[in-house]
Amino acid sequence: MVKVICDSTGDLTDDIVKKYGISVVPLNVHFGTETYKDGIDITPEAFYKKLVTSKVHPTTSAPAPGAFSELYTSLSKQTDEIVVLTISSGISATYESALQAKNLVGEICKIEVVDSQQTCGGLFLPTLKAAQAAQQGLKLKEIVDILRDILPRTHAYMMFDTLEYLQKGGRIGKVQALLGGMLKLNPIITLKNGVTAPVARTRSRAKAMDALVDIIKDMGKIEELIIQDATTPDELDTLADRIGAFYPREKIYRSKVNPAIGVHSGPNVIAASAIIGK
């Protein structure tokens, strides 16, 4: 059976990882000289508490190629085909690290490294689809073909209550051009061609939530949907209820925005991602 690898920014839940046998490679989160492996050495709950109290703003780094190559070597004893999905190469060096690792291990088995051009739920959903296909017995080429089909139809949106963290992390990109110096707005951003891009600017969290619901509603036929929070689960319940008016609530996946993305999003981010039907 094809083995599936994802990095930790896919925000996969423990039950999904266990059910489908997905391997997760963590990014690194740094608070000064302290380094944590995303989701392993520090939980989202502990991270967000530290984020708002620490005098040092955290940074992130991609996994070393060795982290991938060790996993490739280990999995090659169980399979002859591996597919790796990573966070967008436009905002992280993780994809390059996974590719370097493939070159390091040589021809131990067939390895395909896929740049999702996404993160968070936009990485969660394609990884889930790949893992489901693997469990059904599909081969590597078939799974890669599925990913090539669904990745262009995968869209992720994040609702911020400040762009301060995104700016500090150096990932603000084209979003700054829309907002000027107004970091305290409640914007919605997406990833377009693998980098951050603005979608809407609102002046209150309530209006931002309204805009996010409208964006999801206007997507049309939704094949898969995930919503995420960092520290506001009650708010996510409300979002699920509102989406439930036009999409089956019981089909909505939920997870936490993990630390490696939380460094840039801040503690009050809400995200929604979907695969749109043809």
C-alpha positions in Angstrom: 0.0 0.0 0.0 1.2 3.5 -0.8 2.4 5.4 2.3 1.3 9.0 2.7 3.4 11.7 4.4 2.3 15.2 5.2 4.1 18.0 7.1 2.6 19.4 10.3 1.0 22.4 8.7 -1.7 20.1 7.3 -3.2 20.2 10.8 -4.2 16.6 10.6 -6.2 15.3 13.6 -4.9 12.4 15.6 -7.9 10.2 14.6 -7.3 10.9 10.9 -3.6 10.1 11.2 -4.3 6.9 13.0 -7.1 5.8 10.8 -5.2 6.2 7.6 -1.6 5.5 8.8 -0.4 8.9 7.7 3.1 10.0 8.7 3.6 13.6 9.8 6.9 15.5 9.6 6.9 18.5 12.0 8.2 21.9 11.2 10.2 23.7 13.9 9.0 26.5 16.1 11.6 28.7 17.7 11.2 31.0 20.7 14.7 32.6 20.9 17.0 29.7 21.7 14.2 27.3 22.5 13.2 25.0 19.6 10.0 22.9 19.5 8.8 20.3 17.0 5.4 21.5 15.9 2.7 19.4 17.5 5.1 17.1 19.2 7.1 19.1 21.7 4.4 21.8 22.1 0.7 21.5 21.8 -1.5 24.2 20.1 -2.9 25.1 23.6 0.5 25.6 25.1 1.8 27.4 22.1 -0.9 30.0 21.9 -0.5 30.8 25.6 3.2 31.2 25.1 2.7 33.3 22.0 0.7 36.0 23.7 2.9 36.1 26.8 6.4 35.7 25.4 8.6 38.8 25.0 10.3 37.0 22.1 8.3 36.7 18.8 8.6 33.1 17.6 9.9 32.0 14.2 9.6 28.8 12.2 11.9 26.7 10.1 11.4 23.8 7.7 12.3 20.3 8.7 15.8 19.3 7.8 16.2 16.9 4.9 17.3 14.3 7.4 13.9 14.3 9.0 12.3 13.3 5.7 15.1 10.9 4.6 14.9 8.9 7.9 11.2 8.5 7.4 11.6 7.5 3.7 14.1 4.9 4.7 11.8 3.5 7.5 8.7 3.4 5.3 10.6 1.8 2.4 10.7 -1.4 4.6 6.9 -1.4 4.5 6.1 -0.2 0.9 7.7 0.5 -2.4 5.7 3.7 -3.1 5.5 6.9 -1.0 3.7 10.2 -1.7 4.6 13.3 0.2 2.4 16.5 0.4 3.9 19.7 1.7 3.0 23.2 2.6 3.3 25.7 -0.4 6.9 26.2 -1.5 6.0 29.9 -1.8 5.9 30.3 2.0 8.2 27.5 3.3 11.3 25.6 2.4 9.7 22.3 3.5 9.0 21.2 -0.1 12.7 21.7 -1.0 13.7 19.8 2.1 11.5 16.9 1.1 13.0 16.9 -2.4 16.5 17.0 -1.1 15.7 14.0 1.1 14.5 12.1 -1.9 17.8 12.6 -3.6 19.7 11.6 -0.4 18.0 8.2 -0.2 18.3 7.3 -3.8 16.2 4.5 -5.4 15.1 2.8 -2.2 11.5 3.1 -3.5 9.3 5.3 -5.6 8.8 8.7 -4.0 6.6 11.5 -5.3 6.9 14.9 -3.5 3.9 17.2 -4.2 3.9 20.9 -3.6 0.3 21.5 -2.4 0.5 25.3 -2.9 -1.6 25.4 0.2 -1.4 25.0 4.0 -3.7 24.3 6.9 -7.1 22.9 5.7 -5.9 23.4 2.1 -3.3 20.7 2.9 -5.5 18.6 5.2 -8.1 17.8 2.6 -5.8 16.7 -0.3 -3.8 14.6 2.2 -6.9 13.0 3.4 -8.0 12.2 -0.2 -4.6 10.7 -0.9 -4.7 8.6 2.2 -8.2 7.3 1.4 -7.1 6.4 -2.1 -4.1 4.6 -0.8 -6.3 2.6 1.6 -8.5 1.7 -1.3 -5.4 0.1 -3.0 -4.7 2.7 -5.6 -1.1 2.9 -6.8 1.2 5.9 -6.6 0.6 7.2 -10.1 -3.1 7.1 -9.6 -2.9 9.0 -6.4 -0.7 11.7 -7.9 -3.2 12.0 -10.8 -6.0 12.5 -8.2 -3.9 15.2 -6.5 -3.3 17.0 -9.8 -7.0 17.0 -10.3 -8.1 18.2 -6.8 -5.3 20.7 -5.9 -6.4 23.4 -8.4 -9.9 23.0 -6.9 -8.7 23.4 -3.3 -9.2 26.8 -1.7 -8.3 28.0 1.8 -9.3 31.2 3.6 -8.1 32.6 6.9 -9.8 35.3 8.9 -7.5 37.4 11.0 -8.2 39.9 13.8 -4.7 41.5 13.1 -2.0 41.2 10.6 0.6 42.0 13.2 1.8 38.4 13.4 1.9 37.9 9.7 4.0 41.0 9.3 6.4 40.0 12.1 6.9 36.6 10.4 7.7 38.2 7.1 4.8 36.3 5.3 2.5 39.3 4.6 3.4 39.5 0.9 0.8 41.1 -1.3 -1.6 41.5 1.6 0.2 44.6 2.8 -0.5 46.4 -0.5 -4.3 46.0 0.1 -4.2 47.1 3.7 -1.5 49.7 3.8 -0.4 50.3 7.4 -3.8 49.2 8.8 -2.8 46.1 10.7 -5.8 46.2 13.0 -8.4 45.5 10.4 -10.1 42.1 10.3 -9.0 40.8 6.9 -9.6 37.5 5.1 -6.7 36.2 3.1 -6.0 33.2 0.9 -3.1 31.5 -0.9 -3.0 32.3 -4.6 -0.3 30.7 -6.7 1.2 29.5 -3.4 1.6 32.9 -1.7 -0.6 35.0 0.6 -3.2 37.2 -1.2 -6.0 39.4 0.1 -9.6 38.5 -0.3 -11.6 41.0 1.8 -11.0 43.7 4.4 -13.6 44.2 7.1 -13.6 46.5 10.2 -15.0 44.1 12.7 -14.8 40.4 13.6 -18.5 40.0 13.1 -18.3 41.4 9.6 -15.3 39.2 8.8 -17.3 36.2 9.9 -20.2 37.2 7.7 -17.8 37.6 4.8 -16.3 34.2 5.4 -19.7 32.5 5.5 -20.6 34.3 2.2 -17.3 33.1 0.6 -18.1 29.5 1.6 -21.7 29.8 0.4 -20.6 31.2 -2.9 -18.2 28.4 -3.7 -20.9 26.4 -5.2 -20.7 22.6 -5.1 -18.5 21.6 -2.1 -16.9 18.2 -2.2 -15.1 18.4 1.2 -15.0 21.1 3.8 -12.9 21.8 6.9 -13.1 24.6 9.4 -10.4 25.5 12.0 -9.8 27.6 15.0 -6.8 28.3 17.2 -8.3 29.3 20.5 -12.0 30.0 19.9 -13.9 26.7 19.6 -17.2 28.3 20.5 -16.8 30.6 17.6 -16.1 27.6 15.4 -19.3 26.0 16.6 -21.2 29.1 15.5 -19.5 29.0 12.1 -20.5 25.3 11.7 -24.1 26.1 12.5 -24.2 28.9 9.9 -22.6 26.7 7.3 -25.0 24.0 8.2 -27.8 26.0 6.5 -26.3 25.1 3.1 -23.9 22.3 3.7 -24.4 19.2 5.9 -22.9 20.0 9.3 -22.0 16.4 10.0 -19.7 16.4 7.0 -17.6 19.3 8.1 -14.2 18.4 9.3 -12.7 20.3 12.2 -9.1 20.8 13.5 -6.8 23.2 15.2 -4.4 25.6 13.4 -1.1 24.3 14.6 1.8 26.3 16.0 3.9 26.5 12.8 1.1 28.5 11.2 0.0 30.1 14.4 3.3 32.0 14.5 2.1 34.0 11.5 -1.7 34.0 12.1 -1.9 34.8 15.8 -4.2 33.3 18.4 -7.6 34.3 17.1 -7.5 33.0 13.5 -10.4 31.2 11.9 -9.9 29.2 8.7 -12.1 27.4 6.2 -11.0 25.3 3.3 -12.8 23.3 0.7 -12.4 21.2 -2.4 -14.9 22.5 -5.0 -16.7 20.3 -7.4 -16.2 20.4 -11.1 
